[in-house]
């Protein structure tokens, strides 16, 4: 089995931003941002839900 590609979190975040996706980073990468050492090769994301209003418009 081939080695996985290295994590490019910046590219992932740039794509989400380009498509206006609101999200929360959870897991190992989030722990690193808060100063704790944790090895990780992935990004765990939770998209924020989009709510539909009574007029049919969408809001975050």
C-alpha positions as CSV (number, residue, x, y, z in Angstrom):
1,X,0.0,0.0,0.0
2,X,1.4,3.4,-1.0
3,X,2.1,6.1,1.7
4,X,-0.7,8.6,2.0
5,X,-0.2,12.1,0.7
6,X,0.8,14.7,3.3
7,X,-1.9,16.7,4.9
8,X,-2.5,20.1,3.2
9,X,-4.9,21.7,5.7
10,X,-4.3,25.1,4.1
11,X,-5.7,23.9,0.8
12,X,-8.7,22.3,2.5
13,X,-9.5,25.5,4.4
14,X,-9.0,27.6,1.2
15,X,-11.5,25.4,-0.7
16,X,-14.1,25.6,2.1
17,X,-13.6,29.4,2.2
18,X,-14.0,29.7,-1.5
19,X,-17.3,27.8,-1.4
20,X,-18.5,29.8,1.7
21,X,-18.7,26.7,3.9
22,X,-18.9,27.5,7.6
23,X,-17.2,24.8,9.7
24,X,-15.6,24.0,13.1
25,X,-12.3,22.2,13.3
26,X,-12.3,19.4,15.9
27,X,-9.9,16.6,16.8
28,X,-6.1,16.5,16.7
29,X,-5.6,19.6,14.6
30,X,-7.8,21.7,16.9
31,X,-5.9,20.5,19.9
32,X,-2.6,21.6,18.2
33,X,-4.0,25.1,17.7
34,X,-4.5,25.3,21.4
35,X,-0.8,24.5,22.1
36,X,-0.9,20.8,22.8
37,X,1.4,18.4,21.0
38,X,-0.6,15.8,19.0
39,X,0.4,13.9,15.9
40,X,-2.3,13.8,13.2
41,X,-2.5,13.1,9.5
42,X,-6.1,14.3,9.0
43,X,-8.5,17.1,9.6
44,X,-11.7,16.5,11.4
45,X,-14.4,19.1,10.4
46,X,-18.0,19.6,11.3
47,X,-19.9,21.8,8.9
48,X,-22.3,24.3,10.5
49,X,-25.9,23.6,9.6
50,X,-27.8,25.8,7.2
51,X,-31.3,26.6,8.4
52,X,-34.2,27.3,6.1
53,X,-36.5,30.2,7.1
54,X,-40.2,30.3,6.7
55,X,-39.8,32.4,3.5
56,X,-37.6,29.8,2.0
57,X,-34.4,31.7,2.3
58,X,-31.4,30.1,3.8
59,X,-29.3,31.3,6.6
60,X,-26.4,30.1,8.7
